[in-house]
Amino acid sequence: MIGRLAVLCSGQGSILKAVAAAIAAGELNAELALVVADRQCPAADWAAGQGIATVVVDRTGTPWEEREVQIEAAVLSHQISHLLLAGYLSRLGSGLVHRYAERALNVHPSLLPAFPGLDAIGQALAHGVRVSGVTVHLVSEAIDGGPIVWQEAVSVWPDDDRHALRQRLAPLEQRGVQTALGWMLGERLTVRGRTVVVGTKEEV
């Protein structure tokens, strides 16, 4: 069965475009059915230009509760089966979190549980870490607190700044999202407490 995917984003849309390309290449068994943005951004502009259903709910001009009602209405009206938060800077409402339990992923530019929240790259650099990386996790009501599905690390060099580290993390984000999304769409994820086991029901 083909999954109907909604991608929630706030920025340039690099992960969104990579997911769209993977779907077009037959690497992910999904239809990119909806893009939701919490501000007018290049990701939303690109999606609309591709003919993908696009909803922009401005986080600066609309109360959070109203935004969540609009987002939930859009997701339900497009019969979405799975969610991907890709650089999405707003918190997902509890209604959607529970409705899409174990069917919603978020990608975060740190090795969680280290440096959750905004500006994870800046936080890591300020702490002088030697290793950073990317985490893809299931969405929960705790910010960047859901069970971890996939992680990959990179070294942090003494002369790294935000731009340099971001550039090295970008391909990890795309690889991690495609891998974890493939597992989720293929119903290969089983959650046992804080642990996510990858495999078919027979394997786990």
N, CA, C and O of each residue as an XYZ file, in Angstrom:
816
protein
N       0.842     -1.199      0.000
C       0.000      0.000      0.000
C       0.875      1.245      0.000
O       1.821      1.339      0.782
N       0.569      2.198     -0.866
C       1.353      3.421     -0.972
C       0.951      4.386      0.133
O      -0.232      4.678      0.308
N       1.938      4.883      0.884
C       1.666      5.849      1.928
C       1.407      7.233      1.361
O       1.989      7.620      0.348
N       0.534      7.968      2.017
C       0.274      9.358      1.641
C       0.998     10.241      2.661
O       0.618     10.308      3.830
N       2.033     10.902      2.196
C       2.972     11.595      3.067
C       2.728     13.096      3.071
O       2.527     13.709      2.022
N       2.749     13.680      4.269
C       2.782     15.134      4.409
C       4.126     15.524      4.997
O       4.580     14.925      5.972
N       4.764     16.525      4.406
C       6.031     17.051      4.911
C       5.769     18.435      5.493
O       5.204     19.302      4.826
N       6.185     18.633      6.743
C       6.040     19.922      7.420
C       7.411     20.581      7.466
O       8.385     19.960      7.891
N       7.493     21.839      7.031
C       8.793     22.479      6.906
C       8.685     23.982      7.151
O       7.594     24.548      7.234
N       9.868     24.612      7.266
C       9.907     26.042      7.557
C      10.967     26.793      6.755
O      11.045     28.019      6.841
N      11.788     26.080      5.973
C      12.964     26.725      5.406
C      13.157     26.528      3.924
O      12.248     26.742      3.122
N      14.367     26.114      3.572
C      14.776     26.033      2.171
C      14.201     24.823      1.441
O      14.024     24.858      0.224
N      13.912     23.760      2.175
C      13.286     22.596      1.554
C      14.244     21.574      0.986
O      13.856     20.800      0.111
N      15.490     21.540      1.453
C      16.440     20.577      0.895
C      16.016     19.141      1.181
O      16.124     18.280      0.307
N      15.537     18.873      2.387
C      15.083     17.518      2.710
C      13.807     17.200      1.941
O      13.651     16.091      1.429
N      12.906     18.153      1.857
C      11.670     17.981      1.086
C      11.988     17.589     -0.349
O      11.391     16.653     -0.882
N      12.911     18.288     -0.974
C      13.263     17.995     -2.370
C      13.904     16.619     -2.499
O      13.647     15.900     -3.465
N      14.743     16.249     -1.524
C      15.375     14.934     -1.565
C      14.338     13.827     -1.429
O      14.432     12.802     -2.104
N      13.351     14.025     -0.563
C      12.282     13.040     -0.414
C      11.463     12.937     -1.696
O      11.129     11.837     -2.135
N      11.141     14.077     -2.295
C      10.390     14.073     -3.555
C      11.157     13.326     -4.639
O      10.569     12.572     -5.414
N      12.477     13.537     -4.695
C      13.298     12.857     -5.698
C      13.332     11.353     -5.449
O      13.281     10.567     -6.395
N      13.419     10.949     -4.184
C      13.436      9.525     -3.855
C      12.108      8.857     -4.208
O      12.080      7.717     -4.673
N      11.011      9.578     -3.983
C       9.698      9.041     -4.357
C       9.604      8.897     -5.875
O       9.135      7.878     -6.381
N      10.055      9.930     -6.598
C       9.999      9.888     -8.064
C      10.857      8.758     -8.635
O      10.532      8.183     -9.674
N      11.958      8.447     -7.941
C      12.849      7.379     -8.403
C      12.385      5.992     -7.973
O      13.033      4.995     -8.290
N      11.272      5.921     -7.257
C      10.757      4.640     -6.795
C      11.487      4.087     -5.591
O      11.365      2.902     -5.281
N      12.254      4.939     -4.900
C      13.025      4.486     -3.735
C      12.205      4.530     -2.450
O      12.578      3.909     -1.454
N      11.097      5.256     -2.464
C      10.187      5.304     -1.329
C       8.778      5.013     -1.823
O       8.338      5.580     -2.823
N       8.081      4.145     -1.134
C       6.736      3.738     -1.539
C       5.721      4.712     -0.950
O       5.002      4.391     -0.005
N       5.681      5.911     -1.531
C       4.820      6.964     -0.986
C       4.438      7.941     -2.082
O       5.061      8.020     -3.141
N       3.383      8.680     -1.777
C       2.976      9.829     -2.585
C       3.152     11.070     -1.725
O       2.664     11.123     -0.596
N       3.843     12.061     -2.251
C       3.986     13.327     -1.526
C       2.698     14.106     -1.737
O       2.542     14.828     -2.721
N       1.769     13.944     -0.782
C       0.406     14.425     -0.973
C       0.170     15.820     -0.430
O      -0.805     16.469     -0.810
N       1.056     16.308      0.469
C       0.810     17.595      1.108
C       2.107     18.149      1.677
O       2.923     17.414      2.233
N       2.281     19.455      1.530
C       3.363     20.178      2.205
C       2.727     21.249      3.076
O       1.878     22.013      2.617
N       3.143     21.298      4.333
C       2.655     22.298      5.280
C       3.847     23.132      5.735
O       4.876     22.588      6.135
N       3.706     24.444      5.675
C       4.765     25.342      6.140
C       4.194     26.297      7.174
O       3.039     26.714      7.084
N       5.029     26.643      8.170
C       4.553     27.567      9.204
C       4.959     29.010      8.916
O       4.873     29.879      9.783
N       5.398     29.244      7.694
C       5.667     30.597      7.206
C       5.853     30.487      5.694
O       6.076     29.398      5.165
N       5.759     31.616      5.010
C       6.043     31.600      3.578
C       7.545     31.432      3.418
O       8.313     32.264      3.900
N       7.970     30.381      2.756
C       9.387     30.041      2.692
C       9.680     29.376      1.349
O       8.754     28.989      0.637
N      10.977     29.240      0.992
C      11.311     28.604     -0.283
C      10.756     27.189     -0.433
O      10.409     26.776     -1.539
N      10.670     26.440      0.675
C      10.115     25.084      0.593
C       8.667     25.116      0.123
O       8.274     24.328     -0.738
N       7.872     26.024      0.683
C       6.468     26.138      0.284
C       6.355     26.620     -1.160
O       5.516     26.129     -1.916
N       7.187     27.570     -1.543
C       7.160     28.075     -2.923
C       7.484     26.956     -3.906
O       6.837     26.819     -4.944
N       8.499     26.153     -3.565
C       8.891     25.056     -4.456
C       7.764     24.041     -4.588
O       7.434     23.611     -5.693
N       7.175     23.659     -3.456
C       6.111     22.656     -3.484
C       4.928     23.132     -4.319
O       4.393     22.382     -5.136
N       4.526     24.375     -4.109
C       3.405     24.907     -4.887
C       3.735     24.916     -6.370
O       2.880     24.621     -7.205
N       4.988     25.256     -6.699
C       5.411     25.269     -8.091
C       5.424     23.898     -8.737
O       5.312     23.773     -9.956
N       5.562     22.856     -7.900
C       5.545     21.477     -8.400
C       4.131     20.909     -8.495
O       3.940     19.767     -8.915
N       3.147     21.707     -8.104
C       1.772     21.235     -8.136
C       1.386     20.376     -6.946
O       0.361     19.696     -6.976
N       2.206     20.402     -5.891
C       1.901     19.654     -4.674
C       0.977     20.497     -3.806
O       1.206     21.696     -3.646
N      -0.046     19.898     -3.253
C      -0.943     20.629     -2.350
C      -0.116     21.249     -1.228
O       0.637     20.557     -0.543
N      -0.266     22.566     -1.048
C       0.583     23.301     -0.114
C      -0.269     24.199      0.766
O      -1.125     24.938      0.279
N      -0.022     24.125      2.071
C      -0.740     24.948      3.037
C       0.286     25.730      3.837
O       1.221     25.148      4.388
N       0.118     27.050      3.906
C       0.983     27.907      4.711
C       0.150     28.487      5.841
O      -0.841     29.178      5.608
N       0.565     28.194      7.079
C      -0.111     28.721      8.260
C       0.922     29.555      9.013
O       1.756     29.011      9.737
N       0.864     30.863      8.844
C       1.909     31.755      9.338
C       1.977     31.737     10.862
O       1.015     32.087     11.545
N       3.135     31.323     11.382
C       3.277     31.233     12.838
C       3.371     32.597     13.517
O       3.202     32.693     14.732
N       3.638     33.648     12.748
C       3.768     34.978     13.357
C       2.436     35.703     13.448
O       2.294     36.629     14.247
N       1.461     35.304     12.651
C       0.213     36.049     12.627
C      -1.001     35.290     13.099
O      -2.106     35.832     13.119
N      -0.807     34.018     13.485
C      -1.935     33.180     13.869
C      -1.637     32.520     15.211
O      -0.568     31.930     15.367
N      -2.540     32.597     16.182
C      -2.327     31.910     17.457
C      -2.063     30.423     17.235
O      -2.586     29.814     16.302
N      -1.236     29.854     18.118
C      -0.807     28.469     17.952
C      -1.995     27.524     17.877
O      -2.001     26.621     17.041
N      -2.991     27.702     18.717
C      -4.145     26.799     18.720
C      -4.876     26.835     17.381
O      -5.309     25.799     16.876
N      -5.012     28.037     16.807
C      -5.677     28.154     15.504
C      -4.851     27.495     14.406
O      -5.396     26.851     13.509
N      -3.544     27.659     14.484
C      -2.677     27.020     13.487
C      -2.841     25.506     13.516
O      -2.918     24.858     12.472
N      -2.892     24.956     14.715
C      -3.006     23.506     14.827
C      -4.324     23.007     14.255
O      -4.368     21.952     13.622
N      -5.396     23.758     14.473
C      -6.693     23.381     13.903
C      -6.602     23.372     12.381
O      -7.090     22.443     11.737
N      -5.981     24.398     11.800
C      -5.846     24.473     10.341
C      -4.966     23.351      9.796
O      -5.276     22.753      8.766
N      -3.869     23.072     10.496
C      -2.959     22.030     10.024
C      -3.631     20.661     10.103
O      -3.539     19.862      9.171
N      -4.304     20.397     11.217
C      -4.977     19.104     11.367
C      -6.063     18.941     10.305
O      -6.229     17.854      9.752
N      -6.793     20.001     10.020
C      -7.830     19.934      8.993
C      -7.229     19.614      7.629
O      -7.785     18.815      6.875
N      -6.091     20.238      7.311
C      -5.439     19.983      6.023
C      -4.938     18.548      5.932
O      -5.109     17.885      4.909
N      -4.323     18.077      7.004
C      -3.796     16.715      7.018
C      -4.917     15.692      6.856
O      -4.789     14.741      6.085
N      -5.996     15.888      7.573
C      -7.100     14.928      7.497
C      -7.816     14.994      6.153
O      -8.211     13.965      5.605
N      -7.984     16.218      5.616
C      -8.695     16.336      4.342
C      -7.923     15.700      3.191
O      -8.519     15.284      2.198
N      -6.588     15.623      3.321
C      -5.772     14.991      2.274
C      -5.487     13.522      2.579
O      -4.684     12.885      1.897
N      -6.148     12.992      3.601
C      -6.052     11.565      3.938
C      -4.598     11.112      4.099
O      -4.171     10.107      3.529
N      -3.866     11.875      4.881
C      -2.451     11.610      5.084
C      -2.262     10.402      6.001
O      -2.942     10.268      7.018
N      -1.331      9.530      5.628
C      -1.044      8.343      6.450
C       0.220      8.508      7.282
O       0.348      7.876      8.331
N       1.170      9.356      6.833
C       2.431      9.520      7.532
C       2.876     10.985      7.484
O       2.586     11.708      6.531
N       3.583     11.399      8.532
C       4.089     12.768      8.623
C       5.617     12.758      8.702
O       6.222     11.869      9.301
N       6.220     13.775      8.081
C       7.654     14.015      8.215
C       7.867     15.477      8.550
O       7.461     16.356      7.789
N       8.496     15.744      9.678
C       8.869     17.102     10.066
C      10.308     17.312      9.629
O      11.219     16.673     10.156
N      10.519     18.206      8.668
C      11.833     18.400      8.059
C      12.222     19.878      8.179
O      11.891     20.689      7.313
N      12.924     20.213      9.256
C      13.253     21.611      9.494
C      12.036     22.421      9.890
O      11.966     23.621      9.624
N      11.083     21.771     10.522
C       9.843     22.429     10.936
C      10.075     23.073     12.299
O      10.431     22.384     13.255
N       9.877     24.387     12.399
C      10.270     25.137     13.580
C       9.149     25.320     14.594
O       9.352     25.961     15.625
N       7.986     24.775     14.323
C       6.871     24.864     15.264
C       6.647     23.521     15.954
O       7.060     22.475     15.454
N       5.996     23.568     17.091
C       5.652     22.347     17.817
C       4.391     21.740     17.209
O       3.455     22.454     16.847
N       4.380     20.434     17.103
C       3.209     19.735     16.589
C       2.215     19.539     17.724
O       2.592     19.140     18.826
N       0.946     19.822     17.453
C      -0.085     19.720     18.473
C      -0.305     18.290     18.949
O      -0.025     17.333     18.226
N      -0.807     18.156     20.169
C      -0.983     16.835     20.763
C      -1.975     15.984     19.979
O      -1.846     14.761     19.935
N      -2.975     16.633     19.353
C      -3.936     15.868     18.570
C      -3.273     15.099     17.445
O      -3.537     13.911     17.264
N      -2.413     15.767     16.685
C      -1.709     15.107     15.592
C      -0.655     14.142     16.117
O      -0.443     13.081     15.531
N       0.009     14.497     17.213
C       1.016     13.601     17.789
C       0.389     12.254     18.121
O       0.961     11.208     17.812
N      -0.773     12.274     18.744
C      -1.409     11.015     19.137
C      -2.040     10.305     17.945
O      -2.001      9.078     17.854
N      -2.615     11.072     17.041
C      -3.238     10.452     15.862
C      -2.194      9.740     15.014
O      -2.464      8.683     14.443
N      -0.989     10.329     14.933
C       0.058      9.756     14.087
C       1.181      9.126     14.914
O       2.338      9.120     14.494
N       0.843      8.609     16.066
C       1.830      7.926     16.901
C       2.508      6.808     16.107
O       1.848      5.947     15.526
N       3.841      6.843     16.099
C       4.672      5.871     15.386
C       4.533      5.975     13.868
O       5.012      5.110     13.136
N       3.867      7.052     13.393
C       3.769      7.293     11.949
C       4.214      8.719     11.597
O       3.865      9.256     10.545
N       4.987      9.309     12.499
C       5.495     10.669     12.278
C       6.966     10.721     12.674
O       7.343     10.292     13.764
N       7.785     11.250     11.779
C       9.226     11.349     12.000
C       9.662     12.811     12.037
O       9.057     13.676     11.404
N      10.716     13.058     12.789
C      11.361     14.379     12.804
C      12.853     14.172     12.610
O      13.420     13.197     13.104
N      13.491     15.091     11.888
C      14.943     15.055     11.721
C      15.538     16.237     12.467
O      15.031     17.355     12.384
N      16.635     15.979     13.209
C      17.228     16.996     14.069
C      18.742     16.976     13.913
O      19.345     15.903     13.909
N      19.376     18.162     13.782
C      20.824     18.214     13.508
C      21.688     18.139     14.760
O      22.519     19.015     14.998
N      21.493     17.100     15.555
C      22.398     16.798     16.664
C      22.220     15.333     17.011
O      21.297     14.674     16.533
N      23.114     14.832     17.850
C      22.989     13.470     18.346
C      22.167     13.521     19.626
O      22.709     13.595     20.728
N      20.858     13.480     19.460
C      19.980     13.525     20.620
C      20.295     12.359     21.565
O      20.667     11.278     21.110
N      20.148     12.574     22.880
C      19.452     13.689     23.536
C      20.267     14.967     23.721
O      19.805     15.890     24.393
N      21.451     15.044     23.149
C      22.230     16.272     23.255
C      21.641     17.359     22.356
O      21.287     17.093     21.207
N      21.539     18.567     22.873
C      21.184     19.771     22.120
C      19.832     19.700     21.407
O      19.764     19.863     20.188
N      18.764     19.458     22.158
C      17.435     19.539     21.552
C      17.034     20.990     21.338
O      17.701     21.906     21.819
N      15.940     21.192     20.612
C      15.415     22.540     20.425
C      16.091     23.296     19.297
O      16.740     22.715     18.427
N      15.920     24.613     19.339
C      16.416     25.464     18.262
C      17.930     25.614     18.303
O      18.546     25.489     19.362
N      18.524     25.884     17.147
C      19.958     26.162     16.991
C      20.823     25.066     17.597
O      21.748     25.344     18.360
N      20.519     23.830     17.257
C      21.303     22.716     17.780
C      22.763     22.807     17.348
O      23.661     22.462     18.117
N      23.001     23.268     16.125
C      24.376     23.375     15.643
C      25.132     24.429     16.442
O      26.276     24.207     16.839
N      24.503     25.565     16.678
C      25.133     26.596     17.500
C      25.395     26.118     18.912
O      26.442     26.415     19.488
N      24.442     25.373     19.481
C      24.628     24.824     20.822
C      25.841     23.896     20.865
O      26.655     23.969     21.787
N      25.955     23.032     19.871
C      27.066     22.079     19.840
C      28.404     22.792     19.735
O      29.358     22.446     20.432
N      28.470     23.787     18.861
C      29.726     24.524     18.693
C      30.079     25.285     19.967
O      31.245     25.343     20.356
N      29.081     25.862     20.610
C      29.336     26.618     21.844
C      29.859     25.716     22.956
O      30.600     26.174     23.826
N      29.478     24.428     22.935
C      29.952     23.487     23.945
C      31.292     22.856     23.567
O      31.868     22.110     24.358
N      31.783     23.146     22.380
C      33.080     22.622     21.980
C      33.114     21.124     21.762
O      34.137     20.488     22.017
N      32.016     20.547     21.293
C      31.981     19.094     21.100
C      32.932     18.674     19.989
O      33.207     19.443     19.067
N      33.420     17.469     20.086
C      34.305     16.903     19.055
C      33.524     16.094     18.025
O      34.015     15.828     16.928
N      32.298     15.706     18.392
C      31.463     14.899     17.503
C      30.053     15.461     17.527
O      29.511     15.763     18.590
N      29.468     15.596     16.355
C      28.060     15.969     16.244
C      27.408     14.969     15.300
O      27.979     13.915     15.016
N      26.219     15.295     14.817
C      25.572     14.365     13.907
C      24.117     14.678     13.697
O      23.669     15.797     13.946
N      23.379     13.694     13.238
C      21.967     13.842     12.886
C      21.173     12.709     13.535
O      21.629     11.568     13.608
N      19.996     13.051     13.995
C      19.072     12.071     14.562
C      17.742     12.140     13.820
O      17.236     13.229     13.546
N      17.183     10.992     13.497
C      15.805     10.905     13.033
C      15.040     10.132     14.115
O      15.412      9.018     14.484
N      13.972     10.743     14.608
C      13.250     10.128     15.721
C      11.746     10.212     15.501
O      11.263     11.024     14.712
N      11.030      9.375     16.199
C       9.580      9.438     16.189
C       9.119     10.675     16.952
O       9.725     11.062     17.952
N       8.067     11.276     16.483
C       7.568     12.504     17.101
C       6.780     12.158     18.359
O       5.958     11.242     18.372
N       7.056     12.918     19.414
C       6.295     12.801     20.651
C       5.940     14.210     21.107
O       6.308     15.187     20.455
N       5.235     14.317     22.209
C       4.891     15.641     22.713
C       6.096     16.362     23.298
O       6.100     17.590     23.372
N       7.109     15.626     23.710
C       8.348     16.247     24.195
C       9.156     16.743     23.002
O       9.333     16.009     22.030
N       9.642     17.965     23.061
C      10.401     18.538     21.947
C      11.674     17.734     21.729
O      12.511     17.622     22.624
N      11.812     17.175     20.526
C      12.971     16.355     20.154
C      13.188     15.225     21.154
O      14.325     14.850     21.436
N      12.089     14.681     21.691
C      12.207     13.693     22.749
C      11.691     12.313     22.415
O      11.670     11.440     23.282
N      11.271     12.090     21.173
C      10.711     10.790     20.819
C      11.770      9.716     20.653
O      12.954     10.032     20.540
N      11.365      8.449     20.635
C      12.310      7.344     20.458
C      13.137      7.492     19.182
O      12.621      7.875     18.132
N      14.420      7.185     19.291
C      15.364      7.392     18.191
C      15.297      6.229     17.203
O      15.358      5.061     17.588
N      15.171      6.577     15.923
C      15.103      5.580     14.856
C      16.459      5.414     14.177
O      16.856      4.296     13.849
N      17.166      6.513     13.966
C      18.404      6.480     13.164
C      19.316      7.603     13.632
O      18.844      8.700     13.933
N      20.632      7.340     13.697
C      21.620      8.377     13.998
C      22.887      8.118     13.204
O      23.226      6.978     12.889
N      23.586      9.217     12.886
C      24.900      9.122     12.268
C      25.725     10.316     12.740
O      25.212     11.426     12.880
N      27.015     10.068     12.981
C      27.894     11.087     13.556
C      28.894     11.613     12.538
O      29.249     10.934     11.574
N      29.340     12.849     12.782
C      30.459     13.434     12.044
C      31.395     14.097     13.047
O      30.976     14.505     14.130
N      32.671     14.201     12.671
C      33.624     14.918     13.513
C      33.396     16.415     13.393
O      32.992     16.910     12.341
N      33.657     17.129     14.474
C      33.610     18.589     14.469
C      35.047     19.090     14.534
O      35.794     18.739     15.448
N      35.427     19.907     13.567
C      36.800     20.393     13.478
C      36.948     21.731     14.201
O      35.979     22.480     14.321
N      38.152     22.035     14.680
C      38.349     23.268     15.469
C      37.927     24.547     14.759
O      37.500     25.504     15.405
N      38.043     24.569     13.439
C      37.699     25.791     12.706
C      36.277     25.773     12.146
O      35.922     26.638     11.345
N      35.468     24.809     12.551
C      34.088     24.747     12.073
C      33.284     25.938     12.582
O      33.423     26.354     13.732
N      32.442     26.477     11.703
C      31.405     27.420     12.113
C      30.055     26.804     11.751
O      29.993     25.673     11.267
N      28.990     27.540     11.983
C      27.658     26.985     11.716
C      27.530     26.528     10.265
O      27.006     25.447      9.996
N      28.007     27.350      9.332
C      27.853     27.024      7.917
C      28.606     25.757      7.561
O      28.063     24.883      6.885
N      29.852     25.644      8.005
C      30.666     24.484      7.648
C      30.071     23.195      8.208
O      29.993     22.184      7.511
N      29.653     23.241      9.468
C      29.080     22.035     10.074
C      27.738     21.702      9.437
O      27.434     20.532      9.201
N      26.943     22.711      9.161
C      25.656     22.487      8.493
C      25.855     21.791      7.145
O      25.092     20.892      6.792
N      26.874     22.205      6.393
C      27.128     21.609      5.083
C      27.462     20.127      5.201
O      27.065     19.339      4.343
N      28.179     19.738      6.240
C      28.531     18.330      6.406
C      27.374     17.506      6.961
O      27.305     16.296      6.746
N      26.467     18.169      7.676
C      25.310     17.454      8.212
C      24.219     17.231      7.167
O      23.443     16.281      7.273
N      24.156     18.095      6.166
C      23.058     18.033      5.199
C      22.917     16.668      4.520
O      21.807     16.139      4.469
N      24.000     16.077      3.996
C      23.812     14.758      3.367
C      23.405     13.672      4.361
O      22.722     12.718      3.989
N      23.821     13.810      5.630
C      23.397     12.857      6.644
C      21.903     12.972      6.894
O      21.218     11.962      7.061
N      21.394     14.199      6.921
C      19.957     14.398      7.118
C      19.168     13.712      6.011
O      18.183     13.022      6.275
N      19.602     13.905      4.781
C      18.874     13.325      3.664
C      18.941     11.803      3.683
O      17.946     11.126      3.425
N      20.123     11.271      3.989
C      20.271      9.816      4.052
C      19.450      9.236      5.204
O      18.794      8.206      5.051
N      19.490      9.895      6.341
C      18.754      9.405      7.500
C      17.255      9.439      7.296
O      16.552      8.495      7.658
N      16.761     10.529      6.715
C      15.327     10.637      6.462
C      14.869      9.560      5.491
O      13.853      8.904      5.719
N      15.614      9.379      4.415
C      15.197      8.382      3.433
C      15.213      6.977      4.034
O      14.314      6.178      3.775
N      16.237      6.680      4.838
C      16.327      5.359      5.459
C      15.178      5.135      6.448
O      14.468      4.132      6.371
N      15.004      6.081      7.378
C      13.977      5.926      8.413
C      12.574      5.959      7.819
O      11.691      5.221      8.255
N      12.374      6.811      6.830
C      11.067      6.896      6.190
C      10.746      5.595      5.456
O       9.607      5.129      5.476
N      11.739      5.023      4.818
C      11.531      3.730      4.160
C      11.130      2.654      5.142
O      10.245      1.845      4.861
N      11.783      2.641      6.304
C      11.409      1.669      7.339
C       9.981      1.903      7.821
O       9.204      0.961      7.979
N       9.648      3.179      8.053
C       8.321      3.481      8.575
C       7.240      3.138      7.558
O       6.230      2.529      7.913
N       7.436      3.520      6.304
C       6.453      3.227      5.269
C       6.288      1.723      5.064
O       5.204      1.243      4.731
N       7.375      0.992      5.267
C       7.337     -0.465      5.115
C       6.895     -1.192      6.369
O       6.972     -2.419      6.438
N       6.427     -0.436      7.370
C       5.948     -1.000      8.634
C       6.999     -1.909      9.260
O       6.702     -3.018      9.705
N       8.244     -1.409      9.282
C       9.350     -2.186      9.831
C       9.811     -1.666     11.196
O      10.828     -2.125     11.715
N       9.083     -0.721     11.779
C       9.474     -0.150     13.063
C       8.584     -0.677     14.178
O       7.358     -0.603     14.098
N       9.216     -1.210     15.217
C       8.512     -1.656     16.409
C       9.099     -0.924     17.602
O      10.312     -0.944     17.812
N       8.246     -0.278     18.384
C       8.705      0.516     19.523
C       8.534     -0.300     20.795
O       7.449     -0.797     21.095
N       9.633     -0.425     21.534
C       9.626     -1.113     22.820
C      10.171     -0.148     23.865
O      11.380     -0.065     24.083
N       9.266      0.574     24.502
C       9.702      1.601     25.441
C      10.410      2.721     24.702
O       9.813      3.382     23.852
N      11.685      2.941     25.023
C      12.484      3.970     24.342
C      13.256      3.405     23.155
O      13.948      4.145     22.456
N      13.143      2.111     22.925
C      13.933      1.469     21.879
C      13.083      1.205     20.647
O      11.959      0.715     20.746
N      13.641      1.540     19.476
C      12.985      1.236     18.209
C      13.728      0.085     17.549
O      14.926      0.176     17.281
N      13.008     -0.997     17.290
C      13.574     -2.172     16.635
C      13.160     -2.152     15.173
O      11.994     -1.924     14.853
N      14.124     -2.393     14.286
C      13.852     -2.379     12.853
C      13.756     -3.813     12.348
O      14.666     -4.615     12.561
N      12.672     -4.129     11.691
C      12.497     -5.443     11.120
C      11.027     -5.750     10.922
O      10.169     -5.042     11.450
N      10.729     -6.785     10.177
C       9.345     -7.199     10.005
C       8.840     -7.790     11.323
O       9.628     -8.077     12.225
N       7.538     -7.966     11.424
C       6.962     -8.537     12.647
C       7.554     -9.913     12.937
O       7.755    -10.280     14.094
N       7.832    -10.671     11.874
C       8.404    -11.998     12.058
C       9.830    -11.904     12.586
O      10.266    -12.761     13.355
N      10.563    -10.859     12.173
C      11.964    -10.719     12.579
C      12.123    -10.217     13.995
O      13.105    -10.533     14.667
N      11.125     -9.406     14.468
C      11.248     -8.838     15.794
C      10.399     -9.590     16.816
O      10.391     -9.233     17.994
